[in-house]
Amino acid sequence: MVDRVVDGPLVDGARTVEAAANRVKDRIVAGANDRLEVSREYISGNPMKSVLVAAGVGALLGYLLARRSS
């Protein structure tokens, strides 16, 4: 959309903001991928503990949600 507008200070500003937003997005995605890989490694190394923690969190959420609806 920016390419359709005649070049000027607003277009330059929009391109600068777009580039900055893309850099931030790339850093966020890279960080999320790193954390995902660490989580996968932990779960692979500790499958039983991971299942028990997930079951505990599910039970806690179920309890809290059931209390709200009562």
Residue pairs with C-beta under 8 A, 6 or more apart in sequence:
2 11
2 14
2 15
2 18
5 11
42 50
43 50
